[in-house]
Amino acid sequence: MKLYYAPASPFVRKVMIALHEAKLRDRVELLQVAITPIAPGDDVPAHNPLGKIPCLVRPDGTPLYDSRVITRYLASLAPDAGLYPEGAALWDALTLEATADGIMEAAVLMTYESRIRPENMVYTPWLEAQWQKIDRALSVLEDRWMSHLNGPATLPVLAIGAALGYVDFRHPDRNWRATHPVLAAWEAETAKRPSLAATSPEG
């Protein structure tokens, strides 16, 4: 298999965490790309018409894209890895993963707004609206999801760790830890897990 990736992408990191947890890392060739929404290059769009990463090309040449599709595929290759729970618990897990992805998306949009758009065109209300999404999600994680986060380390749980790591990586000035101390303590411990330590965007 081949994975088109960029190490700073939180969505890529989520897939890399899944590869480590499922012990499938040695079955994937990493193809690093440098793309943006306005400059997707040629390689990624050849496999994903949306021009987004991660994009996994299976051995038969067919692509999978969207990190949630890829991680579910990896889970099917390693059913004993416990990436996702079974039965009714799956729905909470997928909702938790959607929350992680939403945090990642809002944080990535903030990054693009600041880094790609010309300075005189940066729209501060847009940036703040994206941050409010993140802040609301962090509050809900503390209020509702801590029992899940302190439970089995499924892929959706670890995806929250990846999402928080990206917020730290790209938006340290927001200091989310000061207003969400319970979640901050959880993240600090979870970041020590080998699959997260090995995929840190700062590593």
N, C-alpha and C positions, 0 to 999 in steps of 0.2 A: 504494500500500500504506500501511497505517497500523500504527504500532507503539506499543502501550501500554507505557510504560516509567517507571522512576524512575532518575535518574542514579547513585545510590549502589549500585544492585544490581549485583553482579558478573556475574550471568547476563545482565542487560541489556547490560552493558559488553562481554561476549563477542560478543553479536549486533552491537553498534555497531562493534566492531573488524572483524567480518566485512563489514559494510556499507562501511566505509572501504577495506578491502583489495580488495573486489570492485568498488569505484567505483559503488556503488548507493545511496549516501547520499541523493542528490537525488531518488530515486524513492520515498522513504518519508516520510510525515508522522508526526512524533513527537507523541504524546499523553501528557503527563506525568500520572501518578496518584500518590496517596499512600495506600498500602494496607499492611495488616499481616495476619497470619494470622487475627486476631480481628476485623478491620474491613476486609474486602475491597472495600467499596463496592458500587456497582451496575454500573459500566461494564465492569470486567474480567470479572466472573462472567457477564455477558451473552454473552461470547465464549469464555471459558475457565471451565468449571464448577468448576475447582479454585481459581479466584480468584487465580491466580499470574501474575506477569510474568517475562519478556517474553511478550507475546502479539502475533503479527503477523496482521493481517487482510489477506488478499489482495484484489486488485482486484475479484474476483467476490463478495466479502463473506464468504468462508469463512476461518475462523481456523486458525492454526498455533500450537501452544504446546509448551513445553519448548525450551530454548535449542538443544539438539542437533538437534531437528527443524528449527528455523528456520534454523540455520546450514547444514544440509545442503540446504535449499531454496534458500538464497541461492547456495550453490555451484552448484546446477543452473542458476541464472539467469546465472551468470558462470563458465562452465567453464574459461576461460583464466586465471582469477585464481589458480589453484593453491591454493585453500583446503584441499583434501584431496588426499593422494597417491592414485595408482591402484594396482591390483594388490594383491599380498600386503602391501605397506607400509601399506595402509589399516587393517589390523587393529591394528597397533602404534599408529597415529595415533589410532584411536578409543579404545584403551585409555588413551593419554595424555590424551585429552580427558575420559574418565571420571574420571581421577585429578584433573584440574583441577576438574571439577564436584564431586567429593567434597570437595576442600579448601574450595571455595566453600560447599557445603551445611553442612559442619561449622562454618565460621566464621560463617555467617548464623544458624545455630541458637544459637551462643554469643551473638550480638548480641541475638537475640530473648529469650533467657533473662535477659539482664541489663537489657534496656530495656523489655520488655513485661510480664514477670512481676513481681508485687509483690515488693519487696525481701525481705520476710520469707518468701517462697516460693521464692526462687532456690535451686536445688539445685546446690551446688558440685561434687559428684561427677559430675553430668551435664556441667557445663562442662569439667571436667578430662578426661572421656572424649572429648568432642569435640576438645579440643586434642590428645589423644594420637593421634587419627586424622590430624590435620594434621601433627603432628610425624613420625609414621611415614611419611606420604606424602612429606614433604620429604626424609627420609633415603633413601627409595627413588629419588626423582628424582636425587639426587646419586650414588647407587651404580649405577643402571642406565640412566638416561635422558639423561645429559648429551650423549651423542653425537647423540641426536635433537634435543635443545634447541639444539645448536650447528649443526644442519643447516638445511634449508630452513624458512623461516618460514611453516609451514602454520598453519591456524586452531587446531588442537590445541596447537601449540607456543605460540602467542600467548595461548591460553586459560590456560596456566600463568602467564604474566606477569600476566594479569588476576586470577587467583586470589591470587597473592602480593601484588599491589597492594591487594587487599581486606583481606588479613590485616594489612598495614601500616596501612591506613585505619581499621579498626575495633578492632584488637587490638595497637597498637604496644607495649604493655607486655610482650608475650610475647617480643619481641626475638629472633625466629627467626633473624635474620642471624648472631647470635653463634655459633650452633651449626651453621650450614649456610653456611659462607663461600663455597664454590664456587657454590652456587645463588644466593647473595646477589649475587655479582659478575655472574653472568649476568643476573639480574633488573635490576640497575642499568643495564646496557647496553641490554637489551631495552626498558626503559621509555622510551628515547629515540626508539623507532620512531614515526613520525608517527601511526599508527592508535592506538597506546597513549597517546601524549602528548595526543591530541585527546579521548580518552575518560576521562582520569583522573578518579576520583571526587572528587578535591580541586580539579580544574580548573573 
